[in-house]
């Protein structure tokens, strides 16, 4: 475990001192800090309501019942942000990195489909089933791998997936190292499966975990953190985001800057379904606002996804892999 840096008495005094308004202005309004603006979610309606998106040095809670789209919405935001050049870390404590990769590839794989109303050909992501490894015939695996790398080239080195399951202390340390590695935003899916000491009171353990994570986010000022969370089953059948209760997340609710409740309508239509994002708490904008986004459940698409044009061809990927193989062989022979 990485040791925490000790703070000297002199540094503690400097941290606790008060500043004049003029000093604060000189430190605050600088060109250096312009790059630390909020990170857009990729959804204009949400960004407009939150003062620009997800704020650095704070964390956002994205909560909802199982199967209501939390992970899908996380994946969509992470792609939008990677396309814009932000460095994104997805910590998936529930799904493996391979499953997350398959789901992302389905959204990057744009095909053409005729819209039944307009009769025009539109971009349409492929089915998730196409990219599931066990659905691929053995004879086609190499071709699929090359095509997957071609699709993934649009996010280059901007999207990372970590499928380790952390304790609160380990997650706090991972947030700090992620800041040092230059990440702009971290997603954690999800809070209630963080490893805790199960020998004692579960609620108390999660409260301690909440405090540990909250403090880590405050220290890592340049990074935005999004914690996914489950909500408990409500007594009524009709979804009520105003009364939704998060499991073991009392301290998190107190410290969060933005709380988004995601839910689907009770009886969604067969065509034209929508996902509801309710901004219950919003420290940097207007709270208690509802944003409705188009949703295609068959392919897990929320809203629009404008995938950048893929510049890399299959032949280039094969050539680069051959060059890497030759370089590795040359290093091996020298050794």
Secondary structure, 3 states (H helix, E strand, C coil): CCCCCCCCHHHHHHHHCCCCHHHHHHHHCCHHHHHHCCECCCCHHHHHHCCCCECCCCEEEEEECCCCCHHHHHHHHHHHHHHCCCCEEEEECCCCHHHHHHHHHHHHCEEEEECCCCCCEEEEECCHHHHCHHHCCHHHHHHHHHHHHHHHCCCCCCEEEECCCCEHHHHHHHHHHHHHCCCCEEEEECHHHCECCCCCCHHHHHHHHHHHHHHHHHHCCCCEEEEEEEECCCCCCCCCHHHCCECCCHHHHHHCCEEEEEEECCCCCCCCCEEEEEEEEECCCCCCEEEEEEEECCCCEECCCCCCCCCCCHHHHHHHHHHHHHHHHHHHHHC
